Amino acid sequence: MHTVEVKNLVKNYGAIQAIKGINFDIDQGEIFGLIGPNGAGKTTALRVISTLLQITSGSIKVLEYDVKKDPEEVRKLISYLPEDAGAYKNLTGRAYLTFIANFFTDKNKKEMIEKGVTIADLENRIDDKVDTYSKGMKRRLLVGRALMTDPRLAILDEPTSGLDVVNAQEIRRIIKDTVKAGTTVLLSSHNMLEVEYLCDRIALISDGIIIERGRPKQLMEKYNVPNIEEVFTKVVK
Amino acid sequence: MKSLNNIIKKEMKELLTPATIIPIIAMAFIFGSIGTSMEGIQEGLNEKPVIGYIVQDTGDLAILATSILDNRSEIVFNSTSIDDKSIGLEQVTQNDGLALIVITQNFSENIHNEKQGGIEVYWIMKGAGIMDSISSEAVEQLIRSINYQISKNLIEENTTVNATIALNPSNKIDTTYFKGKELNQLSPGAIIGLLSTQSFLIPVVMMMIIIVAGNMVISSMAMEKENKTLETLLTLPVKRTSIVTGKIVASATVGLIFAIIYMVGMSRYFAGFGGFTAGLNLADFGLALTTSDFVLIGISLFVALISALALCMLLGTLAKNYKSAQTLTFPITMLALVPMFFTMFVDFDTLPLALKALVFAIPFSHPMMAARALIFNDYLLVVSGIIYVTIFAIVTISIVVWVFKTDKLLTGSIRLKKFADIRKRYRR
C-alpha cells in the first residue's frame, strides 16, 4: 500500500484552475519532493493533501483513508508544516509544544514534548515566549512541532525557508532521521540542492501539471546535466 | 514642504479607513436620530393629552379644575359618578388615552377648610421606556396647572386658607394599570424609576458584554490568520466543531467575567442616580423577580451571548488580519446598540409591528427585555425569545462549522482579490 496516492487531482479556485489533474504516489519511508516555479500549484497540492482545501475532482488516499471522505482520520496520520507558519506569540516554546501534544496523546505526552524540544534545539530559550524568537528559532520550533508527533506522513512546505546554512543543514539532518524512524515525507522546496540531497523521488510541477518525475539521479542522466537545478531549468523552459 | 505633504497624505490615507469612518458616521446618525425623536416628543408634549374625568364635587374649585381639564386636554369620557369608573377606564383605554382623573367629593370644601382636596389619577400605562414617562408627564403637567390655578385663585381671593394648603391645595393619589397589574400609590414615572435597573443597567451591561466578547472572538480569528497559526490548527486531529465551540466558550466565559465587573460598577453608578425612587422597592409592589425568573434571565443571557459570539465567529472568518477585524466588529456593535436604545426609550409592547419584528429578530434584544417582561409575568415573550435565540445560535454555529469545513476560511479573500484584478484590467 502506498502512503499517499493522488489520482487525477483537480483543484479550482472559482474560475481559476490551480491543479489540472495530477497523479503521483509516495511509498512508505520515502522522501518525495514536489518542485516547481512560483504559482505552479505546489502549496495548493500540499494543502489539499493536508485536508485544508477541498478536492474539486479526483481522489487522494493517505494510507487506507480517503482525504475527501475521512479527513478527520487523515489528520491523525499527518503533520503539516506550512511555508509561512507561525506559533502563538503569547506562549513559550515549550507551552506551544505542550498545546500541540495535547491533541495527540495522553500516555506519551512528556516524551512527545521532549522530542519536540530536542528537535527545536533552542536550549534555555525554549521557555521564553515565542514573540521573542528570531525567524530561524521560530522555524526550528515549528519543525519540532511537526515531527515530534511521529506522523505517518509529514507534509513540509519549504521546511528550511528563511533559515541560515547551518540551521538549514540541521533541519535536513532531522528530516532524514525522521524518515529512518518510519515517517514518510512529502516536501516542496525552491532549493534544488536541498531537493537533490533529501529526496528519493521528485515531481516537477508547472502550471498545475506534473511535467516530469523520477529519481534525481535518473533525471540528471536523462537531461545530461550535473544537477537538479539544471534539470528544473530545462524542463520548465 | 513636499516631504511634509507626502507624510501628511500617507498618514491621512492610513487614518481615514472604513474602520474609522463608518463608526463615527453611525454614531452621528444614532445621536441625530435620538435628537429627532426627542424633538418629536417635545412636540407631542405640546399636544393635548387624551384623558377622561369624573368630577364628584360641584364646588367652585372643582369647577375651576374641570375647566382646566376641558381646555387643556382632549376629553374622551366625563361623568359625575364614581360608579362609572370602570366605564371611564375602558373609554380612556379604547381611545389610547393616558389617564382617568377623579376630582373627589368635597374637593372644594376641603380646600376651603384647610385640608387638601383629593385628586385620584388612574393611569393607563402602556410602556416603561423613557418616552412613555414623557407622555405621562403631560398629565402631570395638567395636575400642576390645576394646583397652580387653585393656589392663584386662593391667594387672589385672599381667603383665610393657610400657606401650606395654598401652595399644595390637592393631594394626588396615583393608581397605575400596567400589563394587567394594578399598582397602587405609583405613578408611571415612579414605576419607570423603579424599573431603571431593568431598563438601563441590564441593556448597557449586555451591550458591553456583546461588544467586548464579540471583539475577542473576531480578533482571535484574525490573529490566527495574521500569525499564520490557523492552517496548523486546522490540520491537527481536532474536530472543527471543537475549534468553534472552544473559541466561543472561552470568549463567553471571559465575557461573563467582564459582565460581572461591569455590573458591579454600573449598579453603583445607577444607585447614585436613584434618589427619586429612594425608599421604594419593587418587591413592595409585588414586582419582584422569583428564582425561576432569574433562571430564565440567565438562560436568555447565555443563549444570546452564544449567538452573538457565533455571529462574531462567522464575521471573524472574513477577517484577513487584526486591522480588518476591527471593521468587522461594527455590525455587531450596531446590533447591540439598536436593542439597547429601544429597551431604554420605549417598551416592546408599544412598538409598531414592523419595529417589534426587528427588535425580536435581533437576538441580543431578548436578555435586555427579559427582566422587565418577567416582572410583569410576560413569560410568552421571554420563552419564545429563548427558543428563537437558541435556534438562531444553532443555525449560526452550524454555518460557522460549515465554513470551517470549506475552503472559504482560508481562501475567502481570493474572490475579492480576483475581483480587484478584474477591476484593474477593466480600468486599463
Interface residues (C-beta under 8 A of the other chain):
Chain A: Y13 G14 A15 I16 R47 S50 T51 L52 L53 Q54 E72 R75 K76 I78 S79 Y80 L81 P82 D84 A85 G86 A87 Y88 K89 I100 F103 F104 L142 R145
Chain B: N227 K228 T229 E231 T232 L234 T235 L236 P237 V238 K239 T406 D407 L410 T411 I414 R415 K418
